Amino acid sequence: MECDVEDQQSTIDRPIRIGVVGAGIMGSGIAHVFALSGFEVDLFDLEDARLNEARAAIASSSDRLVASQRINAERADRALARISYRTDLADAVVRDGAVIESVVEDLEVKQRLFEQLDELCDPSVTLATNTSQFRVGRIAERCRHPERVVGMHWSNPPVLMMLVEIIRSEQTADATVDKARDLAEACGRETVLCRKDVPGFISNRLSNVLFMEALRLVDEGVADPGEVDAVARLMLGHKMGPLATLDLAGLDTALHVAEALDAAYGDGRFKPAPVLARRVAEGRLGRKSGSGFFDYL
């Protein structure tokens, strides 16, 4: 069972508390993974409404895991009880042994947040970012202790995907990398290490080339979205096609990431296909809006 790691032995002291900052799709999913793995979790967001949405999403995810027999009902209930929902940042992170950021992909927002976390948390606390595009060193620029800042890029959806990409900046200490890897492995995840702090890291550079080419095939009328995704599933062995994956992640998020990567590298590899911008302008953002490249109503 993929999620059944609650009672496994680990180099991590299991009573450690995990802070997750940002209660969106990724933040709530990461919080749920840690709770399922036996950790006490503080999930922070600025608004009660976002936390209520996260609570409902985690409960729904839990029900699906039980229905698919990945976990039993008792274990699901224990995990839900381990998550505390907080709107005061200091209250959310002051007791935590590690904090994972999963807020909006805006560099200034992330830099301000890590500056706050650096002040609020003891220097022994590991600070991780789930950024999908920004260099870890840029995010940690305002920190007095950049050596304890590391990238932990979780695959979406975190509860089902088994990969966590660890990214080190030039300032990240070896002990910080080891702690991030131990935390991921304590959740039953496999890790890879991105050894250079480059935009997009390993996973997003690979996936965005596939995403943009899939979009061009649709934009040029070569195939419809279902046919493109069928090739990825039936020939490449993907569980989900690239266009369904984009719908899941959010087309607005995908456009933002592609534009950032295109600006960072400037060689056209990641240039967004026009159809992506058109869908976003139309408000067709994927699952969260009910329609993207596929309909979900």
C-alpha positions in Angstrom: 0.0 0.0 0.0 1.6 3.2 -1.2 0.8 5.4 1.9 1.3 2.8 4.6 4.5 4.1 6.2 3.1 5.3 9.5 4.8 2.6 11.6 8.0 2.2 9.5 11.4 2.8 11.2 13.2 6.0 10.1 16.2 8.1 10.9 13.7 10.9 11.6 12.5 11.3 15.2 8.8 10.7 14.5 7.5 13.2 17.2 8.9 16.1 15.1 6.3 18.6 14.0 6.0 19.7 10.4 4.9 23.1 9.4 3.3 23.6 6.0 2.8 27.2 4.9 0.2 27.6 2.2 -3.1 25.5 2.2 -3.6 25.2 -1.6 -3.7 22.0 -3.6 0.0 21.2 -3.0 0.3 22.5 0.6 -2.8 20.6 1.8 -1.6 17.4 0.0 1.9 17.7 1.5 0.3 18.2 5.0 -1.8 15.1 4.5 1.2 13.0 3.4 3.1 13.9 6.6 0.0 13.3 8.8 -0.5 9.8 7.2 3.1 9.1 8.0 2.8 9.7 11.7 3.9 13.4 12.0 2.0 16.2 13.8 1.3 18.9 11.2 0.6 22.6 11.5 -1.0 23.9 8.2 -1.0 27.7 7.9 -2.8 30.0 5.6 -3.8 33.7 5.9 -7.5 33.0 5.5 -9.9 30.8 7.4 -11.8 30.2 4.1 -8.6 28.7 2.5 -8.1 26.5 5.5 -11.7 25.3 5.4 -11.2 24.4 1.8 -8.0 22.5 2.6 -9.8 20.6 5.5 -12.5 19.5 3.1 -10.0 18.6 0.4 -7.9 16.5 2.8 -11.0 14.8 4.1 -12.1 13.9 0.6 -8.6 12.6 -0.3 -8.7 10.5 2.9 -12.1 9.0 1.9 -10.7 8.1 -1.6 -7.7 6.4 0.0 -10.0 4.3 2.2 -12.3 3.5 -0.7 -9.3 2.3 -2.7 -8.1 0.2 0.3 -4.7 2.0 0.4 -5.4 2.7 4.1 -8.0 1.7 6.6 -10.6 4.0 8.2 -8.9 4.0 11.6 -5.6 5.1 10.1 -7.3 7.8 8.1 -9.0 9.2 11.2 -5.7 9.2 13.1 -4.0 11.2 10.3 -6.8 13.8 10.1 -6.5 14.3 13.9 -2.8 15.1 13.5 -3.4 18.2 11.4 -3.9 21.6 13.1 -5.2 24.5 11.0 -3.7 27.9 11.8 -3.9 31.6 10.6 -1.1 32.9 12.9 2.3 32.2 11.3 4.3 32.4 14.5 1.8 30.0 16.2 2.0 27.7 13.2 5.8 27.3 13.1 7.2 28.0 16.5 7.1 24.4 17.6 8.0 22.8 14.3 11.2 21.0 13.5 10.9 21.6 9.7 8.8 24.0 7.7 7.7 23.5 4.1 6.6 26.5 2.0 4.0 26.0 -0.7 2.6 29.5 -1.4 2.0 31.3 -4.7 4.8 31.2 -7.3 5.9 34.8 -6.7 9.5 35.4 -5.9 8.9 38.5 -3.7 6.2 36.7 -1.7 8.5 33.8 -1.1 11.5 35.9 -0.2 9.4 37.9 2.4 8.0 34.6 3.8 11.5 33.0 4.2 12.8 36.2 5.8 9.9 35.8 8.4 10.6 32.1 8.9 14.3 32.8 9.4 13.4 35.2 12.2 10.6 33.0 13.8 12.3 29.6 13.7 15.2 28.3 15.7 18.4 28.0 13.5 18.2 24.2 13.8 14.8 24.2 11.9 15.0 23.1 8.3 13.2 25.5 5.9 12.1 23.9 2.6 10.5 25.4 -0.5 8.2 23.5 -2.8 8.8 26.1 -5.6 8.4 24.7 -9.1 10.6 27.2 -10.8 12.6 29.7 -8.7 16.2 29.1 -7.7 16.5 28.1 -4.0 19.3 30.6 -3.5 17.1 33.5 -4.7 14.4 32.5 -2.3 16.9 32.4 0.6 18.6 35.7 -0.2 17.1 37.6 2.8 17.8 34.8 5.3 20.5 35.1 7.9 20.9 31.3 7.8 20.6 30.3 4.1 22.5 27.1 4.9 19.2 25.6 6.3 17.1 26.4 3.2 16.5 23.6 0.7 14.2 22.8 -2.1 11.7 20.0 -1.7 9.7 19.8 -4.9 6.8 17.4 -4.5 5.1 15.8 -7.5 1.3 16.5 -7.9 -0.8 15.1 -6.3 1.5 14.5 -3.3 -0.6 11.8 -1.7 -0.3 9.5 -4.7 3.0 10.5 -6.4 6.2 8.9 -5.0 8.8 11.4 -6.1 10.3 14.3 -4.1 13.1 16.3 -5.8 15.6 17.7 -3.4 17.4 20.9 -4.6 20.4 22.4 -3.0 21.7 25.9 -3.5 25.3 26.9 -3.2 24.6 27.8 0.5 22.6 24.7 1.5 24.5 22.6 4.1 25.0 18.9 3.6 23.1 18.3 6.8 20.1 20.2 5.4 20.0 18.1 2.3 20.2 14.9 4.4 17.3 16.2 6.6 15.1 16.9 3.6 15.9 13.5 2.1 15.2 11.8 5.5 11.8 13.6 5.8 10.7 12.5 2.3 11.8 8.9 2.9 10.0 8.8 6.2 6.9 9.5 4.1 7.7 6.5 1.9 8.8 8.7 -1.0 11.8 8.3 -3.3 14.1 11.2 -3.8 16.4 12.6 -6.5 19.0 15.3 -5.9 19.3 18.3 -8.2 22.9 19.2 -7.8 22.7 22.6 -9.4 20.3 25.4 -8.4 18.9 26.1 -11.8 15.4 27.3 -12.8 13.0 24.4 -13.2 15.4 21.8 -11.7 15.2 18.3 -13.2 11.5 17.5 -13.1 10.0 20.7 -14.5 12.6 21.0 -17.2 11.7 17.5 -18.4 8.0 17.8 -18.0 7.6 21.2 -19.5 9.2 20.2 -22.8 6.6 17.4 -23.0 3.8 19.7 -22.0 4.6 22.4 -24.5 5.0 19.9 -27.4 1.7 18.3 -26.4 0.1 21.7 -26.5 1.6 22.5 -30.0 0.2 19.2 -31.4 -3.3 20.4 -30.3 -2.7 24.0 -31.4 -1.5 22.9 -34.9 -4.5 20.6 -35.3 -2.3 17.5 -35.5 -4.4 15.7 -32.8 -7.1 16.4 -30.3 -6.3 16.4 -26.5 -7.6 12.9 -26.0 -5.5 11.4 -28.7 -2.3 13.2 -27.5 -2.9 11.9 -24.0 -3.6 8.4 -25.3 -0.2 8.3 -26.9 1.5 9.3 -23.7 -0.4 6.6 -21.7 -0.4 3.7 -24.2 3.1 4.2 -25.8 5.1 6.0 -23.1 3.4 4.3 -20.1 2.3 7.5 -18.4 -0.6 7.0 -15.9 -2.0 10.4 -17.0 -1.5 12.2 -20.2 0.2 15.6 -20.3 -3.0 17.6 -21.1 -4.9 15.9 -18.3 -2.0 16.6 -16.0 -2.0 20.3 -17.0 -5.7 20.4 -16.2 -5.0 18.9 -12.8 -2.2 21.4 -12.0 -4.1 24.4 -13.3 -3.5 26.0 -16.7 -2.9 29.4 -15.2 -0.1 27.8 -13.0 1.3 26.0 -16.1 1.4 29.2 -18.1 3.1 31.1 -15.3 5.8 28.3 -15.0 6.3 28.0 -18.7 6.7 31.8 -19.1 9.2 31.9 -16.2 11.3 29.1 -17.7 11.2 30.6 -21.2 12.4 33.9 -19.7 15.1 32.1 -17.7 16.6 30.1 -20.6 15.6 32.3 -23.6 16.2 29.6 -26.2 12.6 28.7 -27.0 12.5 25.3 -25.4 9.8 26.3 -22.9 7.9 28.9 -25.0 4.2 28.4 -24.2 2.0 27.3 -27.1 -0.6 30.0 -27.9 -3.5 27.6 -27.0 -2.4 27.6 -23.4 -2.7 31.4 -23.1 -6.1 31.3 -24.9 -7.5 28.8 -22.5 -6.4 30.9 -19.5 -7.9 34.1 -21.0 -11.2 32.2 -21.5 -11.2 31.2 -17.8 -10.8 27.5 -18.7 -8.2 26.7 -16.1 -8.6 22.9 -15.8 -10.3 21.0 -13.0 -10.6 23.9 -10.6 -12.8 25.8 -13.1 -14.6 22.8 -14.4 -13.1 22.9 -17.9 -9.6 23.1 -19.5 -8.6 20.7 -22.2 -11.3 18.3 -20.9 -14.6 19.0 -19.1 -15.1 18.1 -15.4 -18.7 19.4 -14.8 
